[in-house]
Amino acid sequence: MLKKILYVLNIFISITLVPLFFIHKKLNKKKIWLCGAGNGLYENNIAVFHDYILKNLPNESHEIYFVTTEPRAIANNLTFNILKRGTVKSYGLSITADYLIFDTCNSDIAPGIHKFLGGFKVNVNHGFEGLKKLPLDYYANIDADVHCASSEKEKAIKVTLCGALDNKVHITGYPRFDKISLETSKKINTILFFPTWRPWLELLNKDELKQSEYVRSIFDFISDKKLNEYLLSNKIILLYKPHHKIKHLELESLPFSNIKILNENDNLTNIIRNADMLITDFSSVTWDFVYNDRKVIFYLFDIEKYMEQQGLYYDVRVANESNYCTTPQELIDLTLQSCEGYAGDSKIIADDFFKFRDNNNCERLLALICEQKK
């Protein structure tokens, strides 16, 4: 509540100072770009595109900012113009901005006034629509002049199933894929295990959660001695990314050498780019691996309940019978088979969901923005 009050106060102050912001802009003679992420972090599509325009637009005519909730955390590692979300300066610059680039919703850059801003608004997306279903009006509630998409199939999901306007969804590809090498290793050295959360687990207390099918299905896999022995003998590391809502279960106490638990300080972006294989259920990280034909195993331990309560746009079981399983033992067997090169690949899914796989997504998006903003 205090944060909202502060936001409202800063909105009113910035409005009174708008003439000064416009005077500054006129004297500066620069186009103003504001980029911001829903989670406030410098990662994913928004970070890659922000970095691209920093390197490709001339400083003499463009003033580029990144809006975040954690300026100190970003400033420790990066050097560019940073604004704290909800401050007088960030609101004032958002009112005078020519371009507003965001990845989640109307609150990423200027909470409370986004819909009233005159800048050209681009939603580069945080994830990828292809697996988990969203509300029917999801994109209808996001004010953007451009929504990015990867293919006609994903565009159709956004338009027909999520409420986006057809003329505002453009197939540019996603910026983050520009950082993924199109050349991959045939040998499996690193496996990322990345299961997603279940909304219905919110109703469980800690003891119930610990005994839930979700936690047991994960624990029975990563605590398997046979699996660790295989990984150790083949010099393979399995990295498990637990959802933050089960961190209290202390899974990091597992006594295995080649199964490691990731924490908040690990660079997940680099791990996703460099891992050789993914084990997941319905995470949008899937698409980072599918993009360059890396192996993906789908661990669908509660598929029937998930289909009933959440739903999927794309049932991965129809893509390839050899790349999904439903029990911990099946997953262990399939993981070993995949490391030996016997399991199926994800090319069928890639052909459905990617129009471009050329690492030119940022270039296409910037060209579209410049063309649309003429």
MIFI-186896 format. One record per residue (C-alpha): residue in three letters; x, y, z; residue number from 1. Coordinates in nm, 3 decimals. Example, Ala and Ser with C-alpha at 12.3 -4.5 7.8 and 13.67 -1.06 7.14 Angstrom:
// residues 2
r residuo->Ala, x->1.230, y->-0.450, z->0.780, num->1
r residuo->Ser, x->1.367, y->-0.106, z->0.714, num->2
// end
This chain:
// residues 374
r residuo->Met, x->0.000, y->0.000, z->0.000, num->1
r residuo->Leu, x->0.282, y->0.240, z->0.088, num->2
r residuo->Lys, x->0.442, y->0.177, z->-0.251, num->3
r residuo->Lys, x->0.116, y->0.261, z->-0.430, num->4
r residuo->Ile, x->0.078, y->0.584, z->-0.233, num->5
r residuo->Leu, x->0.435, y->0.679, z->-0.325, num->6
r residuo->Tyr, x->0.367, y->0.600, z->-0.690, num->7
r residuo->Val, x->0.055, y->0.822, z->-0.692, num->8
r residuo->Leu, x->0.243, y->1.106, z->-0.523, num->9
r residuo->Asn, x->0.528, y->1.082, z->-0.775, num->10
r residuo->Ile, x->0.282, y->1.074, z->-1.065, num->11
r residuo->Phe, x->0.135, y->1.406, z->-0.958, num->12
r residuo->Ile, x->0.478, y->1.562, z->-0.902, num->13
r residuo->Ser, x->0.600, y->1.443, z->-1.242, num->14
r residuo->Ile, x->0.291, y->1.587, z->-1.413, num->15
r residuo->Thr, x->0.362, y->1.928, z->-1.263, num->16
r residuo->Leu, x->0.720, y->1.901, z->-1.391, num->17
r residuo->Val, x->0.626, y->1.782, z->-1.740, num->18
r residuo->Pro, x->0.710, y->2.120, z->-1.903, num->19
r residuo->Leu, x->1.066, y->2.086, z->-1.771, num->20
r residuo->Phe, x->1.097, y->1.736, z->-1.912, num->21
r residuo->Phe, x->0.976, y->1.855, z->-2.252, num->22
r residuo->Ile, x->1.216, y->2.150, z->-2.246, num->23
r residuo->His, x->1.502, y->1.914, z->-2.166, num->24
r residuo->Lys, x->1.400, y->1.687, z->-2.454, num->25
r residuo->Lys, x->1.378, y->1.976, z->-2.700, num->26
r residuo->Leu, x->1.720, y->2.108, z->-2.603, num->27
r residuo->Asn, x->1.868, y->1.758, z->-2.606, num->28
r residuo->Lys, x->1.723, y->1.679, z->-2.951, num->29
r residuo->Lys, x->1.719, y->1.304, z->-2.879, num->30
r residuo->Lys, x->1.461, y->1.029, z->-2.908, num->31
r residuo->Ile, x->1.388, y->0.881, z->-2.566, num->32
r residuo->Trp, x->1.370, y->0.503, z->-2.516, num->33
r residuo->Leu, x->1.251, y->0.343, z->-2.193, num->34
r residuo->Cys, x->1.288, y->-0.033, z->-2.148, num->35
r residuo->Gly, x->1.157, y->-0.224, z->-1.848, num->36
r residuo->Ala, x->1.083, y->-0.576, z->-1.725, num->37
r residuo->Gly, x->0.791, y->-0.694, z->-1.517, num->38
r residuo->Asn, x->1.019, y->-0.857, z->-1.261, num->39
r residuo->Gly, x->1.256, y->-0.558, z->-1.263, num->40
r residuo->Leu, x->1.552, y->-0.775, z->-1.363, num->41
r residuo->Tyr, x->1.793, y->-0.730, z->-1.651, num->42
r residuo->Glu, x->1.739, y->-1.057, z->-1.833, num->43
r residuo->Asn, x->1.561, y->-1.235, z->-2.113, num->44
r residuo->Asn, x->1.411, y->-1.060, z->-2.420, num->45
r residuo->Ile, x->1.411, y->-0.711, z->-2.271, num->46
r residuo->Ala, x->1.781, y->-0.722, z->-2.177, num->47
r residuo->Val, x->1.891, y->-0.856, z->-2.516, num->48
r residuo->Phe, x->1.691, y->-0.597, z->-2.709, num->49
r residuo->His, x->1.801, y->-0.313, z->-2.478, num->50
r residuo->Asp, x->2.164, y->-0.416, z->-2.534, num->51
r residuo->Tyr, x->2.103, y->-0.432, z->-2.910, num->52
r residuo->Ile, x->1.964, y->-0.079, z->-2.939, num->53
r residuo->Leu, x->2.243, y->0.054, z->-2.715, num->54
r residuo->Lys, x->2.497, y->-0.083, z->-2.961, num->55
r residuo->Asn, x->2.311, y->0.001, z->-3.282, num->56
r residuo->Leu, x->2.149, y->0.340, z->-3.228, num->57
r residuo->Pro, x->2.370, y->0.653, z->-3.228, num->58
r residuo->Asn, x->2.413, y->0.826, z->-2.890, num->59
r residuo->Glu, x->2.390, y->1.162, z->-3.065, num->60
r residuo->Ser, x->2.021, y->1.112, z->-3.143, num->61
r residuo->His, x->1.895, y->0.854, z->-2.893, num->62
r residuo->Glu, x->1.873, y->0.854, z->-2.512, num->63
r residuo->Ile, x->1.814, y->0.503, z->-2.377, num->64
r residuo->Tyr, x->1.714, y->0.402, z->-2.023, num->65
r residuo->Phe, x->1.640, y->0.079, z->-1.840, num->66
r residuo->Val, x->1.367, y->0.095, z->-1.574, num->67
r residuo->Thr, x->1.411, y->-0.144, z->-1.283, num->68
r residuo->Thr, x->1.302, y->-0.208, z->-0.926, num->69
r residuo->Glu, x->1.663, y->-0.282, z->-0.824, num->70
r residuo->Pro, x->1.897, y->-0.011, z->-0.960, num->71
r residuo->Arg, x->2.185, y->-0.106, z->-0.731, num->72
r residuo->Ala, x->2.184, y->-0.471, z->-0.835, num->73
r residuo->Ile, x->2.201, y->-0.377, z->-1.203, num->74
r residuo->Ala, x->2.447, y->-0.090, z->-1.156, num->75
r residuo->Asn, x->2.694, y->-0.324, z->-0.988, num->76
r residuo->Asn, x->2.748, y->-0.513, z->-1.311, num->77
r residuo->Leu, x->2.641, y->-0.288, z->-1.597, num->78
r residuo->Thr, x->2.700, y->0.070, z->-1.708, num->79
r residuo->Phe, x->2.410, y->0.247, z->-1.880, num->80
r residuo->Asn, x->2.127, y->0.484, z->-1.789, num->81
r residuo->Ile, x->1.914, y->0.331, z->-1.513, num->82
r residuo->Leu, x->1.585, y->0.455, z->-1.368, num->83
r residuo->Lys, x->1.406, y->0.325, z->-1.060, num->84
r residuo->Arg, x->1.045, y->0.235, z->-1.133, num->85
r residuo->Gly, x->0.789, y->0.467, z->-0.976, num->86
r residuo->Thr, x->1.018, y->0.768, z->-0.923, num->87
r residuo->Val, x->0.944, y->1.122, z->-1.038, num->88
r residuo->Lys, x->1.216, y->1.104, z->-1.302, num->89
r residuo->Ser, x->1.098, y->0.770, z->-1.444, num->90
r residuo->Tyr, x->0.738, y->0.894, z->-1.465, num->91
r residuo->Gly, x->0.846, y->1.223, z->-1.621, num->92
r residuo->Leu, x->1.059, y->1.054, z->-1.884, num->93
r residuo->Ser, x->0.785, y->0.799, z->-1.958, num->94
r residuo->Ile, x->0.547, y->1.086, z->-2.040, num->95
r residuo->Thr, x->0.796, y->1.236, z->-2.286, num->96
r residuo->Ala, x->0.934, y->0.905, z->-2.419, num->97
r residuo->Asp, x->0.916, y->0.819, z->-2.788, num->98
r residuo->Tyr, x->0.947, y->0.444, z->-2.732, num->99
r residuo->Leu, x->0.836, y->0.220, z->-2.443, num->100
r residuo->Ile, x->0.970, y->-0.136, z->-2.460, num->101
r residuo->Phe, x->0.845, y->-0.385, z->-2.198, num->102
r residuo->Asp, x->0.800, y->-0.759, z->-2.147, num->103
r residuo->Thr, x->0.505, y->-0.832, z->-1.920, num->104
r residuo->Cys, x->0.228, y->-0.581, z->-1.862, num->105
r residuo->Asn, x->0.119, y->-0.220, z->-1.826, num->106
r residuo->Ser, x->0.311, y->-0.177, z->-1.498, num->107
r residuo->Asp, x->0.661, y->-0.260, z->-1.621, num->108
r residuo->Ile, x->0.770, y->0.101, z->-1.684, num->109
r residuo->Ala, x->0.509, y->0.347, z->-1.551, num->110
r residuo->Pro, x->0.257, y->0.182, z->-1.315, num->111
r residuo->Gly, x->-0.079, y->0.358, z->-1.320, num->112
r residuo->Ile, x->-0.031, y->0.575, z->-1.629, num->113
r residuo->His, x->0.090, y->0.334, z->-1.901, num->114
r residuo->Lys, x->-0.236, y->0.353, z->-2.100, num->115
r residuo->Phe, x->-0.216, y->0.734, z->-2.110, num->116
r residuo->Leu, x->0.139, y->0.750, z->-2.247, num->117
r residuo->Gly, x->0.192, y->0.862, z->-2.605, num->118
r residuo->Gly, x->0.511, y->0.673, z->-2.682, num->119
r residuo->Phe, x->0.523, y->0.379, z->-2.921, num->120
r residuo->Lys, x->0.468, y->0.069, z->-2.706, num->121
r residuo->Val, x->0.631, y->-0.267, z->-2.779, num->122
r residuo->Asn, x->0.574, y->-0.588, z->-2.583, num->123
r residuo->Val, x->0.874, y->-0.816, z->-2.642, num->124
r residuo->Asn, x->0.730, y->-1.079, z->-2.404, num->125
r residuo->His, x->0.897, y->-1.244, z->-2.109, num->126
r residuo->Gly, x->0.814, y->-1.598, z->-2.217, num->127
r residuo->Phe, x->0.663, y->-1.771, z->-2.517, num->128
r residuo->Glu, x->0.304, y->-1.879, z->-2.582, num->129
r residuo->Gly, x->0.291, y->-2.240, z->-2.689, num->130
r residuo->Leu, x->0.238, y->-2.460, z->-2.385, num->131
r residuo->Lys, x->0.052, y->-2.330, z->-2.077, num->132
r residuo->Lys, x->-0.286, y->-2.172, z->-2.143, num->133
r residuo->Leu, x->-0.351, y->-1.808, z->-2.052, num->134
r residuo->Pro, x->-0.679, y->-1.624, z->-1.981, num->135
r residuo->Leu, x->-0.884, y->-1.547, z->-2.292, num->136
r residuo->Asp, x->-0.838, y->-1.171, z->-2.243, num->137
r residuo->Tyr, x->-0.471, y->-1.181, z->-2.145, num->138
r residuo->Tyr, x->-0.336, y->-0.977, z->-2.436, num->139
r residuo->Ala, x->-0.648, y->-0.763, z->-2.463, num->140
r residuo->Asn, x->-0.545, y->-0.618, z->-2.126, num->141
r residuo->Ile, x->-0.193, y->-0.526, z->-2.238, num->142
r residuo->Asp, x->-0.167, y->-0.188, z->-2.409, num->143
r residuo->Ala, x->0.088, y->-0.224, z->-2.690, num->144
r residuo->Asp, x->0.129, y->-0.113, z->-3.049, num->145
r residuo->Val, x->0.335, y->-0.425, z->-3.120, num->146
r residuo->His, x->0.329, y->-0.771, z->-2.966, num->147
r residuo->Cys, x->0.614, y->-0.995, z->-3.083, num->148
r residuo->Ala, x->0.553, y->-1.351, z->-3.201, num->149
r residuo->Ser, x->0.772, y->-1.631, z->-3.334, num->150
r residuo->Ser, x->0.544, y->-1.783, z->-3.598, num->151
r residuo->Glu, x->0.195, y->-1.787, z->-3.745, num->152
r residuo->Lys, x->0.106, y->-2.059, z->-3.494, num->153
r residuo->Glu, x->0.205, y->-1.849, z->-3.193, num->154
r residuo->Lys, x->0.039, y->-1.542, z->-3.343, num->155
r residuo->Ala, x->-0.285, y->-1.740, z->-3.379, num->156
r residuo->Ile, x->-0.268, y->-1.833, z->-3.010, num->157
r residuo->Lys, x->-0.226, y->-1.470, z->-2.909, num->158
r residuo->Val, x->-0.503, y->-1.344, z->-3.137, num->159
r residuo->Thr, x->-0.769, y->-1.614, z->-3.124, num->160
r residuo->Leu, x->-0.710, y->-1.753, z->-2.776, num->161
r residuo->Cys, x->-0.568, y->-1.460, z->-2.575, num->162
r residuo->Gly, x->-0.746, y->-1.149, z->-2.710, num->163
r residuo->Ala, x->-0.468, y->-0.969, z->-2.901, num->164
r residuo->Leu, x->-0.559, y->-0.765, z->-3.208, num->165
r residuo->Asp, x->-0.442, y->-0.929, z->-3.528, num->166
r residuo->Asn, x->-0.282, y->-0.613, z->-3.668, num->167
r residuo->Lys, x->-0.073, y->-0.564, z->-3.354, num->168
r residuo->Val, x->0.092, y->-0.907, z->-3.344, num->169
r residuo->His, x->0.403, y->-0.919, z->-3.564, num->170
r residuo->Ile, x->0.621, y->-1.219, z->-3.641, num->171
r residuo->Thr, x->0.968, y->-1.087, z->-3.563, num->172
r residuo->Gly, x->1.103, y->-1.367, z->-3.345, num->173
r residuo->Tyr, x->1.222, y->-1.305, z->-2.988, num->174
r residuo->Pro, x->1.538, y->-1.109, z->-2.903, num->175
r residuo->Arg, x->1.677, y->-1.362, z->-2.654, num->176
r residuo->Phe, x->1.715, y->-1.624, z->-2.926, num->177
r residuo->Asp, x->1.981, y->-1.409, z->-3.092, num->178
r residuo->Lys, x->2.215, y->-1.511, z->-2.810, num->179
r residuo->Ile, x->2.165, y->-1.883, z->-2.864, num->180
r residuo->Ser, x->2.428, y->-2.054, z->-3.077, num->181
r residuo->Leu, x->2.288, y->-2.236, z->-3.379, num->182
r residuo->Glu, x->2.571, y->-2.487, z->-3.343, num->183
r residuo->Thr, x->2.517, y->-2.745, z->-3.069, num->184
r residuo->Ser, x->2.724, y->-3.017, z->-2.911, num->185
r residuo->Lys, x->2.628, y->-3.378, z->-2.983, num->186
r residuo->Lys, x->2.769, y->-3.487, z->-2.649, num->187
r residuo->Ile, x->2.561, y->-3.420, z->-2.339, num->188
r residuo->Asn, x->2.769, y->-3.244, z->-2.073, num->189
r residuo->Thr, x->2.507, y->-3.043, z->-1.885, num->190
r residuo->Ile, x->2.139, y->-3.115, z->-1.824, num->191
r residuo->Leu, x->1.897, y->-2.853, z->-1.691, num->192
r residuo->Phe, x->1.600, y->-2.981, z->-1.490, num->193
r residuo->Phe, x->1.337, y->-2.704, z->-1.487, num->194
r residuo->Pro, x->0.985, y->-2.800, z->-1.367, num->195
r residuo->Thr, x->0.718, y->-2.530, z->-1.339, num->196
r residuo->Trp, x->0.477, y->-2.447, z->-1.058, num->197
r residuo->Arg, x->0.115, y->-2.559, z->-1.012, num->198
r residuo->Pro, x->-0.143, y->-2.297, z->-0.904, num->199
r residuo->Trp, x->-0.342, y->-2.552, z->-0.703, num->200
r residuo->Leu, x->-0.041, y->-2.615, z->-0.476, num->201
r residuo->Glu, x->-0.095, y->-2.271, z->-0.323, num->202
r residuo->Leu, x->-0.368, y->-2.425, z->-0.104, num->203
r residuo->Leu, x->-0.131, y->-2.674, z->0.064, num->204
r residuo->Asn, x->0.057, y->-2.619, z->0.389, num->205
r residuo->Lys, x->0.428, y->-2.703, z->0.412, num->206
r residuo->Asp, x->0.379, y->-3.063, z->0.525, num->207
r residuo->Glu, x->0.115, y->-3.129, z->0.259, num->208
r residuo->Leu, x->0.336, y->-2.974, z->-0.008, num->209
r residuo->Lys, x->0.627, y->-3.194, z->0.094, num->210
r residuo->Gln, x->0.412, y->-3.504, z->0.046, num->211
r residuo->Ser, x->0.247, y->-3.383, z->-0.274, num->212
r residuo->Glu, x->0.279, y->-3.560, z->-0.608, num->213
r residuo->Tyr, x->0.466, y->-3.255, z->-0.737, num->214
r residuo->Val, x->0.745, y->-3.266, z->-0.478, num->215
r residuo->Arg, x->0.766, y->-3.646, z->-0.467, num->216
r residuo->Ser, x->0.794, y->-3.668, z->-0.846, num->217
r residuo->Ile, x->1.084, y->-3.423, z->-0.839, num->218
r residuo->Phe, x->1.260, y->-3.565, z->-0.533, num->219
r residuo->Asp, x->1.237, y->-3.928, z->-0.645, num->220
r residuo->Phe, x->1.414, y->-3.831, z->-0.965, num->221
r residuo->Ile, x->1.697, y->-3.613, z->-0.831, num->222
r residuo->Ser, x->1.763, y->-3.841, z->-0.533, num->223
r residuo->Asp, x->1.817, y->-4.154, z->-0.741, num->224
r residuo->Lys, x->2.154, y->-4.316, z->-0.676, num->225
r residuo->Lys, x->2.165, y->-4.494, z->-1.013, num->226
r residuo->Leu, x->2.113, y->-4.166, z->-1.195, num->227
r residuo->Asn, x->2.395, y->-3.993, z->-1.009, num->228
r residuo->Glu, x->2.632, y->-4.286, z->-1.068, num->229
r residuo->Tyr, x->2.563, y->-4.267, z->-1.442, num->230
r residuo->Leu, x->2.617, y->-3.891, z->-1.448, num->231
r residuo->Leu, x->2.938, y->-3.925, z->-1.251, num->232
r residuo->Ser, x->3.083, y->-4.198, z->-1.471, num->233
r residuo->Asn, x->3.001, y->-3.999, z->-1.787, num->234
r residuo->Lys, x->3.112, y->-3.660, z->-1.649, num->235
r residuo->Ile, x->2.764, y->-3.510, z->-1.687, num->236
r residuo->Ile, x->2.622, y->-3.245, z->-1.452, num->237
r residuo->Leu, x->2.247, y->-3.221, z->-1.385, num->238
r residuo->Leu, x->2.137, y->-2.876, z->-1.265, num->239
r residuo->Tyr, x->1.801, y->-2.854, z->-1.091, num->240
r residuo->Lys, x->1.620, y->-2.517, z->-1.075, num->241
r residuo->Pro, x->1.360, y->-2.541, z->-0.795, num->242
r residuo->His, x->1.064, y->-2.306, z->-0.791, num->243
r residuo->His, x->1.109, y->-2.043, z->-0.520, num->244
r residuo->Lys, x->0.797, y->-2.168, z->-0.341, num->245
r residuo->Ile, x->0.961, y->-2.498, z->-0.248, num->246
r residuo->Lys, x->1.300, y->-2.359, z->-0.141, num->247
r residuo->His, x->1.212, y->-2.429, z->0.224, num->248
r residuo->Leu, x->1.226, y->-2.805, z->0.158, num->249
r residuo->Glu, x->1.609, y->-2.793, z->0.165, num->250
r residuo->Leu, x->1.658, y->-3.012, z->-0.140, num->251
r residuo->Glu, x->2.017, y->-2.892, z->-0.163, num->252
r residuo->Ser, x->2.107, y->-3.140, z->0.113, num->253
r residuo->Leu, x->2.118, y->-3.425, z->-0.140, num->254
r residuo->Pro, x->2.450, y->-3.611, z->-0.102, num->255
r residuo->Phe, x->2.524, y->-3.646, z->-0.475, num->256
r residuo->Ser, x->2.822, y->-3.511, z->-0.663, num->257
r residuo->Asn, x->2.673, y->-3.460, z->-1.010, num->258
r residuo->Ile, x->2.323, y->-3.341, z->-0.924, num->259
r residuo->Lys, x->2.336, y->-2.977, z->-0.818, num->260
r residuo->Ile, x->2.068, y->-2.737, z->-0.695, num->261
r residuo->Leu, x->2.072, y->-2.389, z->-0.849, num->262
r residuo->Asn, x->2.018, y->-2.085, z->-0.631, num->263
r residuo->Glu, x->1.929, y->-1.720, z->-0.692, num->264
r residuo->Asn, x->2.293, y->-1.621, z->-0.747, num->265
r residuo->Asp, x->2.346, y->-1.860, z->-1.038, num->266
r residuo->Asn, x->2.330, y->-1.705, z->-1.384, num->267
r residuo->Leu, x->2.023, y->-1.883, z->-1.515, num->268
r residuo->Thr, x->2.033, y->-1.702, z->-1.850, num->269
r residuo->Asn, x->2.379, y->-1.840, z->-1.931, num->270
r residuo->Ile, x->2.283, y->-2.186, z->-1.804, num->271
r residuo->Ile, x->1.979, y->-2.194, z->-2.035, num->272
r residuo->Arg, x->2.193, y->-2.087, z->-2.330, num->273
r residuo->Asn, x->2.470, y->-2.338, z->-2.266, num->274
r residuo->Ala, x->2.301, y->-2.652, z->-2.131, num->275
r residuo->Asp, x->2.293, y->-2.942, z->-2.374, num->276
r residuo->Met, x->1.958, y->-3.091, z->-2.270, num->277
r residuo->Leu, x->1.644, y->-2.984, z->-2.086, num->278
r residuo->Ile, x->1.408, y->-3.181, z->-1.864, num->279
r residuo->Thr, x->1.086, y->-2.992, z->-1.799, num->280
r residuo->Asp, x->0.711, y->-3.023, z->-1.789, num->281
r residuo->Phe, x->0.559, y->-2.709, z->-1.939, num->282
r residuo->Ser, x->0.818, y->-2.432, z->-1.895, num->283
r residuo->Ser, x->0.863, y->-2.172, z->-2.169, num->284
r residuo->Val, x->1.238, y->-2.241, z->-2.134, num->285
r residuo->Thr, x->1.148, y->-2.529, z->-2.367, num->286
r residuo->Trp, x->1.159, y->-2.291, z->-2.663, num->287
r residuo->Asp, x->1.519, y->-2.183, z->-2.598, num->288
r residuo->Phe, x->1.620, y->-2.546, z->-2.645, num->289
r residuo->Val, x->1.386, y->-2.622, z->-2.933, num->290
r residuo->Tyr, x->1.520, y->-2.313, z->-3.116, num->291
r residuo->Asn, x->1.854, y->-2.479, z->-3.190, num->292
r residuo->Asp, x->1.742, y->-2.843, z->-3.180, num->293
r residuo->Arg, x->1.877, y->-2.930, z->-2.836, num->294
r residuo->Lys, x->1.716, y->-3.228, z->-2.668, num->295
r residuo->Val, x->1.409, y->-3.181, z->-2.451, num->296
r residuo->Ile, x->1.248, y->-3.443, z->-2.227, num->297
r residuo->Phe, x->0.896, y->-3.367, z->-2.104, num->298
r residuo->Tyr, x->0.827, y->-3.501, z->-1.754, num->299
r residuo->Leu, x->0.446, y->-3.514, z->-1.741, num->300
r residuo->Phe, x->0.386, y->-3.672, z->-1.401, num->301
r residuo->Asp, x->0.045, y->-3.504, z->-1.355, num->302
r residuo->Ile, x->-0.056, y->-3.449, z->-1.716, num->303
r residuo->Glu, x->-0.425, y->-3.536, z->-1.678, num->304
r residuo->Lys, x->-0.477, y->-3.304, z->-1.381, num->305
r residuo->Tyr, x->-0.275, y->-3.032, z->-1.554, num->306
r residuo->Met, x->-0.483, y->-3.055, z->-1.870, num->307
r residuo->Glu, x->-0.800, y->-3.031, z->-1.663, num->308
r residuo->Gln, x->-0.700, y->-2.741, z->-1.438, num->309
r residuo->Gln, x->-0.453, y->-2.538, z->-1.648, num->310
r residuo->Gly, x->-0.465, y->-2.665, z->-2.004, num->311
r residuo->Leu, x->-0.214, y->-2.661, z->-2.289, num->312
r residuo->Tyr, x->-0.218, y->-2.501, z->-2.633, num->313
r residuo->Tyr, x->0.012, y->-2.773, z->-2.761, num->314
r residuo->Asp, x->0.012, y->-3.128, z->-2.629, num->315
r residuo->Val, x->0.377, y->-3.231, z->-2.652, num->316
r residuo->Arg, x->0.279, y->-3.599, z->-2.643, num->317
r residuo->Val, x->0.171, y->-3.579, z->-3.007, num->318
r residuo->Ala, x->0.510, y->-3.449, z->-3.123, num->319
r residuo->Asn, x->0.724, y->-3.752, z->-3.046, num->320
r residuo->Glu, x->0.640, y->-4.052, z->-2.830, num->321
r residuo->Ser, x->1.001, y->-4.100, z->-2.730, num->322
r residuo->Asn, x->1.055, y->-3.764, z->-2.560, num->323
r residuo->Tyr, x->0.806, y->-3.772, z->-2.271, num->324
r residuo->Cys, x->0.744, y->-3.982, z->-1.962, num->325
r residuo->Thr, x->0.521, y->-3.981, z->-1.654, num->326
r residuo->Thr, x->0.707, y->-4.153, z->-1.367, num->327
r residuo->Pro, x->1.047, y->-4.097, z->-1.198, num->328
r residuo->Gln, x->1.178, y->-4.433, z->-1.317, num->329
r residuo->Glu, x->1.070, y->-4.366, z->-1.674, num->330
r residuo->Leu, x->1.243, y->-4.030, z->-1.655, num->331
r residuo->Ile, x->1.566, y->-4.186, z->-1.529, num->332
r residuo->Asp, x->1.560, y->-4.440, z->-1.814, num->333
r residuo->Leu, x->1.477, y->-4.176, z->-2.075, num->334
r residuo->Thr, x->1.750, y->-3.944, z->-1.946, num->335
r residuo->Leu, x->2.009, y->-4.217, z->-1.983, num->336
r residuo->Gln, x->1.880, y->-4.305, z->-2.331, num->337
r residuo->Ser, x->1.895, y->-3.940, z->-2.436, num->338
r residuo->Cys, x->2.252, y->-3.905, z->-2.314, num->339
r residuo->Glu, x->2.341, y->-4.211, z->-2.521, num->340
r residuo->Gly, x->2.173, y->-4.059, z->-2.826, num->341
r residuo->Tyr, x->1.876, y->-4.292, z->-2.853, num->342
r residuo->Ala, x->1.579, y->-4.069, z->-2.766, num->343
r residuo->Gly, x->1.386, y->-3.848, z->-3.007, num->344
r residuo->Asp, x->1.456, y->-3.481, z->-3.080, num->345
r residuo->Ser, x->1.241, y->-3.168, z->-3.081, num->346
r residuo->Lys, x->1.257, y->-3.078, z->-3.450, num->347
r residuo->Ile, x->0.885, y->-3.142, z->-3.507, num->348
r residuo->Ile, x->0.797, y->-2.881, z->-3.244, num->349
r residuo->Ala, x->1.051, y->-2.635, z->-3.384, num->350
r residuo->Asp, x->0.904, y->-2.657, z->-3.733, num->351
r residuo->Asp, x->0.561, y->-2.567, z->-3.590, num->352
r residuo->Phe, x->0.666, y->-2.273, z->-3.376, num->353
r residuo->Phe, x->0.958, y->-2.093, z->-3.544, num->354
r residuo->Lys, x->0.941, y->-1.899, z->-3.868, num->355
r residuo->Phe, x->1.297, y->-1.772, z->-3.822, num->356
r residuo->Arg, x->1.600, y->-1.942, z->-3.673, num->357
r residuo->Asp, x->1.871, y->-1.706, z->-3.789, num->358
r residuo->Asn, x->1.970, y->-1.494, z->-3.485, num->359
r residuo->Asn, x->1.837, y->-1.178, z->-3.654, num->360
r residuo->Asn, x->1.535, y->-1.123, z->-3.429, num->361
r residuo->Cys, x->1.653, y->-0.794, z->-3.277, num->362
r residuo->Glu, x->1.732, y->-0.658, z->-3.621, num->363
r residuo->Arg, x->1.383, y->-0.744, z->-3.747, num->364
r residuo->Leu, x->1.217, y->-0.595, z->-3.440, num->365
r residuo->Leu, x->1.407, y->-0.266, z->-3.458, num->366
r residuo->Ala, x->1.331, y->-0.237, z->-3.832, num->367
r residuo->Leu, x->0.961, y->-0.293, z->-3.758, num->368
r residuo->Ile, x->0.960, y->-0.030, z->-3.482, num->369
r residuo->Cys, x->1.127, y->0.229, z->-3.707, num->370
r residuo->Glu, x->0.884, y->0.150, z->-3.990, num->371
r residuo->Gln, x->0.573, y->0.163, z->-3.769, num->372
r residuo->Lys, x->0.682, y->0.486, z->-3.595, num->373
r residuo->Lys, x->0.734, y->0.687, z->-3.915, num->374
// end
